[in-house]
Amino acid sequence: MSFFRHRSLSDFSGIFASLLCLAHCLIVPLFFAGYAAAGEHVHEEGEVHFHADSFFSWDYVFILLGFLAVWHSARRTKIMWIRLILWGSFSLFVLAVFLESYSSLWHYGHYAAALGLIIGHVANLMTCNRCETSHKVAKS
């Protein structure tokens, strides 16, 4: 049982970080809608990005958390398509963070990447559960 907890910790933390990222992208703009009405922090396309001018950005926290979770999960799984989903989604997220200021379309990359990371970590959890169960049956 301790093996399962250690192995899945990176997947659970990756799912949690991705859900937090989605919440940040979806809910926080509602709290700051007043800024858009006042004309503060509005880009040319009308998109509001609240931490663009500040030193601290939650995006970099999500990049760090995502990297750690993907790295630990991907190096433990033997299934190539899960690795591709995890690293591909993480790469899309990093690209979206850095290219978001050039086009508002990259903002949607955040959503796609977070959903891809959630799917990849859940798939890794499910396959690890099956592997763990089959190893226990084979050893008995």
C-alpha positions as CSV (number, residue, x, y, z in Angstrom):
1,M,0.0,0.0,0.0
2,S,2.9,2.4,0.7
3,F,4.2,1.8,-2.8
4,F,0.8,2.9,-4.3
5,R,0.8,6.1,-2.2
6,H,4.3,7.1,-3.1
7,R,3.8,6.3,-6.8
8,S,0.6,8.2,-7.1
9,L,1.5,11.2,-5.1
10,S,2.9,13.0,-8.2
11,D,-0.3,12.1,-10.2
12,F,-2.6,13.5,-7.4
13,S,-0.4,16.6,-7.0
14,G,-0.5,17.1,-10.8
15,I,-4.3,16.7,-10.9
16,F,-4.6,19.2,-8.0
17,A,-2.2,21.7,-9.6
18,S,-4.1,21.5,-12.9
19,L,-7.4,22.0,-11.2
20,L,-6.0,25.0,-9.4
21,C,-4.8,26.4,-12.7
22,L,-8.2,25.9,-14.3
23,A,-9.8,27.6,-11.2
24,H,-7.3,30.5,-11.5
25,C,-8.1,30.9,-15.2
26,L,-11.8,30.6,-14.9
27,I,-12.8,32.1,-11.5
28,V,-10.3,34.9,-10.8
29,P,-11.4,37.0,-13.8
30,L,-14.8,37.1,-12.3
31,F,-13.5,38.7,-9.1
32,F,-11.6,41.4,-11.0
33,A,-14.3,42.2,-13.6
34,G,-14.4,45.6,-12.0
35,Y,-10.9,46.3,-13.3
36,A,-12.1,45.7,-16.8
37,A,-15.0,48.0,-16.4
38,A,-12.6,50.7,-15.1
39,G,-10.2,50.1,-18.0
40,E,-7.3,48.8,-16.0
41,H,-5.1,46.0,-17.2
42,V,-7.0,45.6,-20.5
43,H,-5.1,44.5,-23.6
44,E,-5.8,45.8,-27.1
45,E,-8.1,42.8,-27.8
46,G,-10.1,43.6,-24.7
47,E,-8.7,40.6,-22.8
48,V,-8.0,41.2,-19.1
49,H,-4.8,39.8,-17.6
50,F,-4.4,40.8,-14.0
51,H,-0.8,40.0,-13.2
52,A,0.8,41.0,-16.4
53,D,2.5,44.1,-14.9
54,S,3.4,42.6,-11.6
55,F,6.6,40.8,-10.6
56,F,4.8,37.7,-9.3
57,S,2.7,35.6,-11.6
58,W,0.8,32.5,-10.6
59,D,1.6,31.1,-14.1
60,Y,5.2,30.5,-13.0
61,V,4.0,28.6,-9.9
62,F,1.9,26.4,-12.0
63,I,4.8,25.8,-14.4
64,L,7.0,24.7,-11.5
65,L,4.3,22.5,-9.9
66,G,3.4,21.0,-13.3
67,F,7.0,20.3,-14.2
68,L,7.6,18.4,-10.9
69,A,4.4,16.4,-11.2
70,V,5.0,15.5,-14.9
71,W,8.6,14.7,-14.4
72,H,7.9,12.3,-11.5
73,S,4.9,10.7,-13.1
74,A,6.5,10.3,-16.6
75,R,9.7,8.8,-15.3
76,R,7.8,6.1,-13.4
77,T,5.4,5.0,-16.2
78,K,6.4,2.6,-18.9
79,I,3.5,3.5,-21.2
80,M,4.6,5.8,-24.0
81,W,1.3,7.4,-24.8
82,I,0.9,8.6,-21.2
83,R,4.3,10.1,-21.3
84,L,3.4,11.9,-24.6
85,I,0.2,13.3,-23.1
86,L,1.9,14.5,-20.0
87,W,4.9,16.1,-21.7
88,G,2.9,17.4,-24.6
89,S,0.3,19.0,-22.3
90,F,3.0,20.5,-20.1
91,S,4.8,21.9,-23.2
92,L,1.6,23.4,-24.5
93,F,1.0,25.1,-21.1
94,V,4.5,26.6,-21.1
95,L,4.1,27.9,-24.6
96,A,0.7,29.3,-23.8
97,V,2.1,31.2,-20.8
98,F,4.9,32.8,-22.7
99,L,3.0,33.5,-25.9
100,E,-0.3,34.6,-24.4
101,S,0.7,38.3,-24.6
102,Y,1.1,38.0,-28.4
103,S,-2.3,36.5,-29.1
104,S,-5.4,36.0,-27.1
105,L,-5.8,32.6,-28.7
106,W,-3.0,31.3,-26.5
107,H,-5.2,31.9,-23.5
108,Y,-7.2,28.9,-24.6
109,G,-4.0,26.8,-24.6
110,H,-4.1,27.1,-20.8
111,Y,-7.4,25.3,-20.7
112,A,-6.4,22.6,-23.2
113,A,-3.1,22.0,-21.4
114,A,-4.7,21.8,-18.0
115,L,-7.3,19.3,-19.2
116,G,-4.6,17.3,-21.0
117,L,-2.6,17.1,-17.8
118,I,-5.6,16.0,-15.8
119,I,-6.4,13.3,-18.4
120,G,-2.7,12.2,-18.4
121,H,-2.4,11.9,-14.6
122,V,-5.8,10.1,-14.3
123,A,-4.8,7.7,-17.0
124,N,-1.5,7.1,-15.3
125,L,-3.3,6.5,-12.0
126,M,-5.6,4.0,-13.6
127,T,-2.9,2.1,-15.4
128,C,-0.8,2.1,-12.2
129,N,-3.7,0.6,-10.3
130,R,-4.1,-2.1,-12.9
131,C,-0.3,-2.8,-12.9
132,E,-0.2,-2.9,-9.1
133,T,-3.2,-5.3,-8.9
134,S,-1.8,-7.6,-11.6
135,H,1.6,-7.7,-9.8
136,K,-0.1,-8.6,-6.5
137,V,-2.1,-11.4,-8.2
138,A,1.0,-12.7,-10.0
139,K,3.0,-12.8,-6.8
140,S,0.3,-14.7,-4.8
